[in-house]
Amino acid sequence: MSAGIGVEGVSPVAAPRKVSVRRWIALGALLAVGVAIPTLPAVLARSGPATATIPAGFQDWPMWRHDQAHQGVSAETLLSSTSAFKLHWSTNTANTGTTTKSYSSPAVAFNATLNKSIVYVGNQQGEMNAYDATTGLLVWSYKVPKTAGLSKEIETSPAISNGVVYFGDGDWHEYALNATTGALICKSQSLGGITAASPTVANVDGSGDVVFFGDAGPSGNTSDGGHEWAIYGVGNSRGTACATKWMFNAFGNPVGSQTGISGVYSAQAYGHLADGTPVITFGSTDPDDAIYELNASTGAELWRFQAPVLTDSDIGAPSTIAEPGTVGAIGTAPYLDGVVFDTAKSAFTYALDLQTGAQIWVFNIRKTIGHGNPTQSGATLVGGTIYLGYGGGVFALNAATGALVWKTVLGPGVVSSPAVSGPAGSQVLFVGDLAGNVTAYRLADGVSLFSFSTGGLIFASAAVSTGQFFISSSSGFVYAFGQ
């Protein structure tokens, strides 16, 4: 563990200058949905306004899927289905004059010290970058030190909490940086595996932040073991920053039968049971292919749900939690207990009872819509409807029953998890696809309102803040769109 405020790897500047993404990046997955892999563009010049101001009424998007429950919705009303969208700026995430891929989803948070909103995003050469949200100018960049025999790829999305940026890396560590300067505060012990799951940060018991994340094992894309972790966040009064709070790897049924074999790609959602117990939910990799709920305080398993075990059928999608009293008819089990939504690569979307893990409904994507993989998109919950991507676009389901509400016109596959913003009755959904398109859809019916080609396939999810939405691409660029 490294502790203390330092400047290791930080490159503050005034102006901008392979992992897998796991098995679902495989060429076969792209060809299966008829997507041609675009030729990545040469290094593009940065574009965008020299100056701009942050509008009133903005909201942070501090972690992947916006919030701890992974509901993927911003309360901002600055963008809507009537907005005339356009590109505000784009910036190369590589700071060496070359180009590198970016699969990391941006996070956006206002920084009181800098008096500006900052966009945080990582790339495949191990750089975590901070950009001015209004101009795209680079504020600072932290480069992960090289560890012999390990990668530096940052696939996870950052999470910002209490002035700290948390993210995982291919070098088997979770990092904590000063959000204002990019200085290294601390890093976790060696995790023994590649950090594939984006962190979720929560104050579990009032003592301060706890950071939850998973690793997929030493290779990151074969069945060689992994873990779910909880480490103490910076400032937690009960433990040293970046020290381990608990670790879980008792995968399988019987318990522990998949230890050292299965791991975690799926990012965890955080919520509470009806009695106030804090919990996290997440999925496991092949060959376990299950959805878990753990006590967030102790790491103890509360339940396990078995999805189909097929070839490459892990639970790669992040889970989404609807806490008690939010979904379904009053008095029903979903309403009383809460719901977990998650999707397996076997192309089934599940709604599970948050209290017990019992199946409430299942939606067969391949049978009902006619296309299956890729199915690694997380569910975005808006009122009584969930929205998620699949092998032919985006679709919407009734959250209480699993009935199909609408689907978009058949197109490229979507791994990206939808982001939603806007006023009631005029909300808009933002997503990227495997052909490299960024698209805004009208939430009410899935009609396309705006599309932009990045030139590189997109695994990242959008973040909405400051009257803009931000997304990264394997073109190596991060983009800001607004009106």
DOTOR-294372 format. One record per residue (C-alpha): residue number from 1; x, y, z. Coordinates in nm, 3 decimals. Example, Ala and Ser with C-alpha at 12.3 -4.5 7.8 and 13.67 -1.06 7.14 Angstrom:
2
- 1/1.230/-0.450/0.780 .
- 2/1.367/-0.106/0.714 .
This chain:
483
- 1/0.000/0.000/0.000 .
- 2/0.118/0.350/-0.074 .
- 3/-0.004/0.625/0.155 .
- 4/0.037/0.999/0.184 .
- 5/-0.014/1.286/-0.060 .
- 6/0.244/1.285/-0.336 .
- 7/0.286/1.387/-0.698 .
- 8/0.379/1.052/-0.846 .
- 9/0.258/1.024/-1.205 .
- 10/0.084/1.364/-1.206 .
- 11/0.124/1.589/-1.507 .
- 12/-0.064/1.918/-1.462 .
- 13/-0.088/2.115/-1.789 .
- 14/-0.249/2.432/-1.915 .
- 15/-0.363/2.297/-2.252 .
- 16/-0.435/1.955/-2.396 .
- 17/-0.197/1.816/-2.600 .
- 18/-0.571/-0.441/-2.466 .
- 19/-0.721/-0.604/-2.220 .
- 20/-0.990/-0.756/-2.332 .
- 21/-1.274/-0.538/-2.231 .
- 22/-1.328/-0.896/-2.145 .
- 23/-1.451/-1.170/-2.368 .
- 24/-1.746/-0.973/-2.497 .
- 25/-1.510/-0.749/-2.694 .
- 26/-1.422/-1.051/-2.903 .
- 27/-1.441/-1.003/-3.276 .
- 28/-1.686/-1.289/-3.292 .
- 29/-1.931/-1.098/-3.074 .
- 30/-1.919/-0.804/-3.312 .
- 31/-1.956/-1.012/-3.623 .
- 32/-2.245/-1.199/-3.465 .
- 33/-2.451/-0.881/-3.464 .
- 34/-2.337/-0.774/-3.809 .
- 35/-2.122/-0.483/-3.695 .
- 36/-1.828/-0.382/-3.910 .
- 37/-1.533/-0.269/-3.701 .
- 38/-1.463/0.090/-3.807 .
- 39/-1.115/0.210/-3.894 .
- 40/-0.999/0.431/-3.612 .
- 41/-0.923/0.787/-3.719 .
- 42/-0.582/0.946/-3.707 .
- 43/-0.514/1.171/-3.411 .
- 44/-0.778/1.441/-3.431 .
- 45/-0.734/1.801/-3.333 .
- 46/-0.912/1.902/-3.018 .
- 47/-1.230/2.091/-3.094 .
- 48/-1.458/2.305/-2.885 .
- 49/-1.519/2.648/-2.735 .
- 50/-1.236/2.840/-2.574 .
- 51/-1.462/2.963/-2.295 .
- 52/-1.801/2.867/-2.159 .
- 53/-2.002/2.891/-1.840 .
- 54/-2.176/2.624/-1.635 .
- 55/-2.552/2.676/-1.637 .
- 56/-2.761/2.690/-1.321 .
- 57/-2.948/2.377/-1.221 .
- 58/-2.673/2.127/-1.299 .
- 59/-2.613/1.802/-1.108 .
- 60/-2.299/1.593/-1.063 .
- 61/-2.262/1.248/-1.221 .
- 62/-2.003/1.125/-0.969 .
- 63/-1.973/0.757/-1.058 .
- 64/-2.065/0.504/-1.324 .
- 65/-2.446/0.480/-1.369 .
- 66/-2.473/0.811/-1.177 .
- 67/-2.557/0.674/-0.831 .
- 68/-2.493/0.392/-0.586 .
- 69/-2.804/0.200/-0.696 .
- 70/-2.696/0.229/-1.063 .
- 71/-3.027/0.376/-1.173 .
- 72/-2.857/0.587/-1.441 .
- 73/-3.076/0.898/-1.418 .
- 74/-2.981/1.263/-1.374 .
- 75/-3.231/1.506/-1.224 .
- 76/-3.103/1.778/-1.458 .
- 77/-3.365/1.930/-1.687 .
- 78/-3.124/2.131/-1.902 .
- 79/-3.135/1.877/-2.187 .
- 80/-3.461/1.736/-2.316 .
- 81/-3.621/1.562/-2.611 .
- 82/-3.666/1.904/-2.776 .
- 83/-3.296/2.000/-2.753 .
- 84/-3.097/2.063/-3.070 .
- 85/-2.791/1.853/-2.987 .
- 86/-2.444/1.921/-3.121 .
- 87/-2.081/1.844/-3.041 .
- 88/-1.935/2.095/-2.796 .
- 89/-1.581/1.962/-2.777 .
- 90/-1.371/1.648/-2.816 .
- 91/-1.031/1.573/-2.667 .
- 92/-0.772/1.301/-2.721 .
- 93/-0.733/1.112/-2.393 .
- 94/-0.371/1.025/-2.478 .
- 95/-0.128/1.288/-2.356 .
- 96/0.169/1.176/-2.563 .
- 97/0.061/1.300/-2.906 .
- 98/-0.048/0.948/-3.001 .
- 99/-0.387/0.780/-2.973 .
- 100/-0.501/0.513/-2.732 .
- 101/-0.838/0.349/-2.677 .
- 102/-1.072/0.451/-2.398 .
- 103/-1.335/0.213/-2.258 .
- 104/-1.373/0.403/-1.930 .
- 105/-1.703/0.586/-1.876 .
- 106/-1.665/0.949/-1.765 .
- 107/-1.768/1.080/-1.425 .
- 108/-1.838/1.448/-1.365 .
- 109/-1.820/1.642/-1.039 .
- 110/-1.804/2.009/-0.942 .
- 111/-1.475/2.098/-0.773 .
- 112/-1.514/2.384/-0.526 .
- 113/-1.140/2.451/-0.509 .
- 114/-1.112/2.491/-0.886 .
- 115/-1.460/2.644/-0.909 .
- 116/-1.547/2.433/-1.211 .
- 117/-1.699/2.098/-1.302 .
- 118/-1.442/1.836/-1.394 .
- 119/-1.479/1.537/-1.628 .
- 120/-1.271/1.237/-1.514 .
- 121/-1.195/0.953/-1.757 .
- 122/-0.925/0.686/-1.801 .
- 123/-0.762/0.521/-2.101 .
- 124/-0.582/0.204/-2.206 .
- 125/-0.231/0.337/-2.153 .
- 126/-0.292/0.394/-1.784 .
- 127/-0.378/0.763/-1.771 .
- 128/-0.655/0.903/-1.554 .
- 129/-0.737/1.246/-1.692 .
- 130/-0.930/1.543/-1.557 .
- 131/-1.084/1.792/-1.803 .
- 132/-1.265/2.121/-1.765 .
- 133/-1.626/2.028/-1.843 .
- 134/-1.700/2.352/-2.024 .
- 135/-1.392/2.372/-2.248 .
- 136/-1.232/2.025/-2.264 .
- 137/-0.899/2.167/-2.147 .
- 138/-0.684/1.920/-1.953 .
- 139/-0.658/2.010/-1.584 .
- 140/-0.431/1.723/-1.477 .
- 141/-0.329/1.370/-1.576 .
- 142/-0.211/1.085/-1.356 .
- 143/-0.014/0.805/-1.522 .
- 144/-0.018/0.467/-1.345 .
- 145/0.342/0.351/-1.281 .
- 146/0.446/0.047/-1.480 .
- 147/0.455/-0.285/-1.296 .
- 148/0.666/-0.554/-1.462 .
- 149/0.452/-0.821/-1.624 .
- 150/0.123/-0.637/-1.571 .
- 151/-0.078/-0.394/-1.782 .
- 152/-0.159/-0.031/-1.701 .
- 153/-0.496/-0.030/-1.871 .
- 154/-0.774/0.162/-1.697 .
- 155/-1.097/-0.001/-1.806 .
- 156/-1.298/0.088/-1.500 .
- 157/-1.484/0.414/-1.467 .
- 158/-1.382/0.654/-1.190 .
- 159/-1.593/0.735/-0.885 .
- 160/-1.558/1.074/-0.715 .
- 161/-1.646/1.119/-0.349 .
- 162/-1.539/1.379/-0.093 .
- 163/-1.264/1.518/-0.312 .
- 164/-1.114/1.180/-0.404 .
- 165/-1.108/0.992/-0.737 .
- 166/-1.119/0.610/-0.712 .
- 167/-1.047/0.372/-1.001 .
- 168/-0.901/0.029/-1.073 .
- 169/-0.621/-0.069/-1.308 .
- 170/-0.476/-0.369/-1.490 .
- 171/-0.184/-0.374/-1.245 .
- 172/-0.405/-0.542/-0.979 .
- 173/-0.463/-0.229/-0.769 .
- 174/-0.736/0.020/-0.683 .
- 175/-0.618/0.383/-0.674 .
- 176/-0.723/0.695/-0.482 .
- 177/-0.620/1.036/-0.619 .
- 178/-0.674/1.392/-0.504 .
- 179/-0.960/1.512/-0.728 .
- 180/-0.823/1.866/-0.742 .
- 181/-0.459/1.795/-0.824 .
- 182/-0.438/1.432/-0.938 .
- 183/-0.183/1.356/-0.666 .
- 184/-0.170/0.994/-0.549 .
- 185/-0.318/0.949/-0.202 .
- 186/-0.299/0.571/-0.171 .
- 187/-0.355/0.242/-0.351 .
- 188/-0.489/-0.093/-0.237 .
- 189/-0.291/-0.405/-0.166 .
- 190/-0.232/-0.628/-0.467 .
- 191/-0.571/-0.773/-0.558 .
- 192/-0.430/-1.075/-0.736 .
- 193/-0.633/-0.992/-1.043 .
- 194/-0.726/-0.730/-1.302 .
- 195/-0.978/-0.478/-1.174 .
- 196/-1.265/-0.506/-1.418 .
- 197/-1.558/-0.366/-1.219 .
- 198/-1.606/0.008/-1.176 .
- 199/-1.609/0.118/-0.811 .
- 200/-1.916/0.215/-0.613 .
- 201/-1.862/0.438/-0.309 .
- 202/-2.095/0.451/-0.010 .
- 203/-2.091/0.555/0.354 .
- 204/-2.216/0.228/0.502 .
- 205/-2.223/0.303/0.875 .
- 206/-2.153/0.674/0.917 .
- 207/-1.776/0.628/0.957 .
- 208/-1.692/0.747/0.606 .
- 209/-1.656/0.618/0.252 .
- 210/-1.618/0.250/0.164 .
- 211/-1.517/0.158/-0.193 .
- 212/-1.668/-0.159/-0.347 .
- 213/-1.530/-0.323/-0.662 .
- 214/-1.442/-0.660/-0.812 .
- 215/-1.151/-0.822/-0.991 .
- 216/-1.165/-1.087/-1.262 .
- 217/-0.854/-1.287/-1.175 .
- 218/-0.490/-1.276/-1.288 .
- 219/-0.557/-1.296/-1.663 .
- 220/-0.880/-1.098/-1.654 .
- 221/-1.052/-1.306/-1.922 .
- 222/-1.024/-1.672/-1.833 .
- 223/-1.161/-1.876/-1.543 .
- 224/-0.871/-1.826/-1.304 .
- 225/-1.036/-1.673/-1.000 .
- 226/-1.130/-1.330/-0.873 .
- 227/-1.285/-1.144/-0.581 .
- 228/-1.530/-0.881/-0.463 .
- 229/-1.361/-0.620/-0.243 .
- 230/-1.448/-0.350/0.007 .
- 231/-1.168/-0.110/0.100 .
- 232/-1.171/0.189/0.333 .
- 233/-1.209/0.521/0.156 .
- 234/-0.998/0.826/0.235 .
- 235/-1.110/0.973/0.568 .
- 236/-1.295/0.667/0.697 .
- 237/-1.255/0.673/1.075 .
- 238/-1.253/0.293/1.110 .
- 239/-0.966/0.201/0.880 .
- 240/-0.660/0.319/0.695 .
- 241/-0.730/0.463/0.351 .
- 242/-0.714/0.192/0.080 .
- 243/-0.678/-0.088/0.338 .
- 244/-0.904/-0.392/0.298 .
- 245/-1.232/-0.389/0.494 .
- 246/-1.342/-0.732/0.365 .
- 247/-1.297/-0.964/0.067 .
- 248/-1.540/-1.217/-0.079 .
- 249/-1.451/-1.505/-0.312 .
- 250/-1.675/-1.788/-0.189 .
- 251/-1.836/-1.827/-0.531 .
- 252/-2.045/-2.125/-0.633 .
- 253/-2.298/-2.372/-0.503 .
- 254/-2.190/-2.545/-0.282 .
- 255/-2.037/-2.235/-0.130 .
- 256/-1.673/-2.200/-0.232 .
- 257/-1.689/-2.454/-0.515 .
- 258/-1.597/-2.176/-0.763 .
- 259/-1.331/-2.012/-0.546 .
- 260/-1.017/-1.960/-0.754 .
- 261/-1.216/-2.018/-1.073 .
- 262/-1.480/-1.745/-1.110 .
- 263/-1.448/-1.371/-1.049 .
- 264/-1.626/-1.040/-1.109 .
- 265/-1.666/-0.821/-1.420 .
- 266/-2.001/-0.681/-1.311 .
- 267/-2.007/-0.352/-1.121 .
- 268/-2.199/-0.371/-0.797 .
- 269/-2.505/-0.169/-0.696 .
- 270/-2.553/-0.051/-0.338 .
- 271/-2.883/-0.020/-0.152 .
- 272/-3.076/-0.113/0.162 .
- 273/-3.322/-0.383/0.259 .
- 274/-3.653/-0.291/0.420 .
- 275/-3.496/-0.335/0.766 .
- 276/-3.212/-0.095/0.679 .
- 277/-2.942/-0.357/0.615 .
- 278/-2.690/-0.217/0.362 .
- 279/-2.631/-0.452/0.068 .
- 280/-2.443/-0.477/-0.260 .
- 281/-2.545/-0.686/-0.560 .
- 282/-2.331/-0.801/-0.854 .
- 283/-2.281/-1.084/-1.103 .
- 284/-2.003/-1.342/-1.138 .
- 285/-1.802/-1.468/-1.434 .
- 286/-1.795/-1.807/-1.605 .
- 287/-1.840/-2.077/-1.506 .
- 288/-2.033/-1.960/-1.197 .
- 289/-2.272/-1.727/-1.387 .
- 290/-2.468/-1.616/-1.081 .
- 291/-2.605/-1.300/-0.919 .
- 292/-2.507/-1.231/-0.557 .
- 293/-2.617/-1.012/-0.272 .
- 294/-2.376/-0.945/0.014 .
- 295/-2.407/-0.758/0.339 .
- 296/-2.216/-0.438/0.256 .
- 297/-2.087/-0.403/0.612 .
- 298/-1.946/-0.753/0.654 .
- 299/-1.919/-0.912/0.309 .
- 300/-2.137/-1.205/0.418 .
- 301/-2.341/-1.369/0.143 .
- 302/-2.716/-1.312/0.180 .
- 303/-2.834/-1.494/-0.134 .
- 304/-2.720/-1.631/-0.468 .
- 305/-2.928/-1.664/-0.788 .
- 306/-2.816/-1.909/-1.057 .
- 307/-2.846/-1.794/-1.421 .
- 308/-2.801/-2.041/-1.713 .
- 309/-2.450/-2.185/-1.742 .
- 310/-2.364/-2.188/-2.113 .
- 311/-2.058/-2.094/-2.318 .
- 312/-1.953/-1.738/-2.228 .
- 313/-2.268/-1.675/-2.022 .
- 314/-2.132/-1.473/-1.732 .
- 315/-2.318/-1.187/-1.566 .
- 316/-2.115/-0.906/-1.719 .
- 317/-2.384/-0.642/-1.687 .
- 318/-2.400/-0.422/-1.377 .
- 319/-2.694/-0.473/-1.144 .
- 320/-2.950/-0.202/-1.069 .
- 321/-3.141/-0.173/-0.742 .
- 322/-3.493/-0.044/-0.685 .
- 323/-3.520/-0.005/-0.310 .
- 324/-3.836/-0.102/-0.117 .
- 325/-4.138/0.117/-0.186 .
- 326/-4.044/0.217/-0.541 .
- 327/-4.154/-0.054/-0.790 .
- 328/-4.478/-0.249/-0.827 .
- 329/-4.820/-0.227/-0.670 .
- 330/-4.838/-0.129/-0.304 .
- 331/-4.837/-0.440/-0.086 .
- 332/-4.675/-0.669/-0.344 .
- 333/-4.338/-0.837/-0.283 .
- 334/-4.146/-0.611/-0.528 .
- 335/-4.284/-0.304/-0.351 .
- 336/-4.225/-0.434/0.001 .
- 337/-3.885/-0.595/-0.057 .
- 338/-3.730/-0.400/-0.347 .
- 339/-3.595/-0.536/-0.675 .
- 340/-3.259/-0.621/-0.835 .
- 341/-3.240/-0.599/-1.215 .
- 342/-2.954/-0.770/-1.399 .
- 343/-2.883/-0.929/-1.738 .
- 344/-2.685/-1.242/-1.820 .
- 345/-2.488/-1.295/-2.140 .
- 346/-2.726/-1.583/-2.205 .
- 347/-2.962/-1.297/-2.308 .
- 348/-3.198/-1.311/-2.011 .
- 349/-3.292/-1.002/-1.810 .
- 350/-3.396/-1.082/-1.452 .
- 351/-3.594/-0.904/-1.184 .
- 352/-3.511/-1.056/-0.844 .
- 353/-3.653/-0.989/-0.500 .
- 354/-3.398/-0.769/-0.320 .
- 355/-3.473/-0.937/0.014 .
- 356/-3.472/-1.303/-0.089 .
- 357/-3.319/-1.331/-0.437 .
- 358/-3.635/-1.504/-0.564 .
- 359/-3.712/-1.452/-0.933 .
- 360/-3.997/-1.206/-0.991 .
- 361/-3.985/-1.223/-1.371 .
- 362/-3.745/-1.305/-1.655 .
- 363/-3.736/-1.156/-2.004 .
- 364/-3.592/-1.373/-2.284 .
- 365/-3.426/-1.114/-2.509 .
- 366/-3.331/-1.348/-2.792 .
- 367/-3.672/-1.515/-2.811 .
- 368/-3.885/-1.203/-2.766 .
- 369/-3.690/-0.948/-2.970 .
- 370/-3.501/-1.180/-3.204 .
- 371/-3.143/-1.080/-3.112 .
- 372/-2.932/-1.172/-2.814 .
- 373/-2.571/-1.083/-2.748 .
- 374/-2.418/-0.850/-2.665 .
- 375/-2.619/-0.829/-2.344 .
- 376/-2.392/-0.652/-2.096 .
- 377/-2.585/-0.325/-2.067 .
- 378/-2.709/-0.215/-1.726 .
- 379/-3.074/-0.132/-1.665 .
- 380/-3.167/0.234/-1.621 .
- 381/-3.472/0.278/-1.398 .
- 382/-3.714/0.564/-1.461 .
- 383/-4.042/0.543/-1.270 .
- 384/-4.197/0.207/-1.353 .
- 385/-3.981/0.130/-1.659 .
- 386/-3.628/-0.001/-1.717 .
- 387/-3.419/0.072/-2.028 .
- 388/-3.118/-0.129/-2.147 .
- 389/-2.912/-0.224/-2.450 .
- 390/-2.885/-0.553/-2.638 .
- 391/-2.756/-0.694/-2.968 .
- 392/-2.978/-0.472/-3.185 .
- 393/-3.017/-0.145/-2.997 .
- 394/-3.213/-0.039/-2.689 .
- 395/-3.538/-0.168/-2.541 .
- 396/-3.771/-0.080/-2.253 .
- 397/-3.952/-0.312/-2.011 .
- 398/-4.221/-0.265/-1.750 .
- 399/-4.020/-0.286/-1.427 .
- 400/-4.294/-0.465/-1.235 .
- 401/-4.395/-0.725/-1.497 .
- 402/-4.111/-0.753/-1.751 .
- 403/-4.348/-0.675/-2.041 .
- 404/-4.188/-0.516/-2.349 .
- 405/-4.276/-0.143/-2.373 .
- 406/-4.077/-0.045/-2.685 .
- 407/-3.761/-0.124/-2.878 .
- 408/-3.554/0.095/-3.109 .
- 409/-3.520/0.038/-3.481 .
- 410/-3.285/-0.257/-3.534 .
- 411/-2.923/-0.141/-3.546 .
- 412/-2.577/-0.206/-3.402 .
- 413/-2.536/-0.382/-3.069 .
- 414/-2.526/-0.182/-2.747 .
- 415/-2.299/-0.268/-2.452 .
- 416/-2.316/0.089/-2.320 .
- 417/-2.562/0.141/-2.033 .
- 418/-2.825/0.410/-2.103 .
- 419/-2.811/0.748/-1.930 .
- 420/-3.132/0.949/-1.890 .
- 421/-3.198/1.316/-1.822 .
- 422/-3.458/1.583/-1.880 .
- 423/-3.789/1.714/-1.747 .
- 424/-4.081/1.478/-1.693 .
- 425/-4.259/1.410/-2.021 .
- 426/-3.960/1.525/-2.224 .
- 427/-3.678/1.301/-2.106 .
- 428/-3.402/1.180/-2.333 .
- 429/-3.181/0.868/-2.327 .
- 430/-2.813/0.872/-2.430 .
- 431/-2.615/0.564/-2.534 .
- 432/-2.319/0.451/-2.747 .
- 433/-2.306/0.145/-2.975 .
- 434/-2.058/-0.102/-3.124 .
- 435/-2.053/0.083/-3.457 .
- 436/-1.919/0.391/-3.280 .
- 437/-2.238/0.595/-3.281 .
- 438/-2.353/0.817/-2.996 .
- 439/-2.732/0.842/-3.007 .
- 440/-2.996/1.037/-2.818 .
- 441/-3.340/0.872/-2.807 .
- 442/-3.672/1.009/-2.693 .
- 443/-3.742/0.821/-2.371 .
- 444/-4.116/0.797/-2.431 .
- 445/-4.095/0.582/-2.744 .
- 446/-3.732/0.517/-2.844 .
- 447/-3.733/0.747/-3.147 .
- 448/-3.383/0.864/-3.244 .
- 449/-3.330/1.239/-3.201 .
- 450/-2.957/1.279/-3.265 .
- 451/-2.663/1.064/-3.374 .
- 452/-2.290/1.126/-3.401 .
- 453/-2.019/0.887/-3.526 .
- 454/-1.699/0.873/-3.321 .
- 455/-1.512/0.641/-3.557 .
- 456/-1.445/0.383/-3.284 .
- 457/-1.669/0.127/-3.118 .
- 458/-1.814/0.236/-2.784 .
- 459/-1.826/0.033/-2.464 .
- 460/-1.848/0.333/-2.232 .
- 461/-2.166/0.479/-2.090 .
- 462/-2.260/0.846/-2.098 .
- 463/-2.253/1.087/-1.804 .
- 464/-2.488/1.386/-1.786 .
- 465/-2.394/1.712/-1.613 .
- 466/-2.366/2.088/-1.673 .
- 467/-2.629/2.075/-1.947 .
- 468/-2.412/1.835/-2.149 .
- 469/-2.356/1.463/-2.188 .
- 470/-2.010/1.310/-2.207 .
- 471/-1.892/0.977/-2.349 .
- 472/-1.561/0.816/-2.448 .
- 473/-1.484/0.593/-2.745 .
- 474/-1.223/0.345/-2.862 .
- 475/-1.126/0.626/-3.099 .
- 476/-0.935/0.742/-2.794 .
- 477/-1.138/1.059/-2.752 .
- 478/-1.383/1.185/-2.494 .
- 479/-1.674/1.389/-2.633 .
- 480/-1.905/1.654/-2.488 .
- 481/-2.246/1.717/-2.645 .
- 482/-2.513/1.973/-2.564 .
- 483/-2.732/2.232/-2.728 .
